[in-house]
Amino acid sequence: MCPQRPTEPSLLIRPDEVDRFDRGGGVATIPCVGKWNSEKAVVTTGQTVFQPGTACPCS
């Protein structure tokens, strides 16, 4: 248990409860903070998940 609670405003994100954005080919992104859940966000942050055998495309 956390001895001290975060101060307001705070945002707890549980990746298992967030809808993943399917990028195709076995790649998906779990968005964390963006305009959809924070008025102060100017960019969207998240975690990209790669299934075995997939990779980030080279440009």
Secondary structure, 3 states (H helix, E strand, C coil): CCCCCCCCCCCCCCHHHCCCEEEECCEEEEEEECCCCCCCCCCCEEEEEECCCCCCCCC
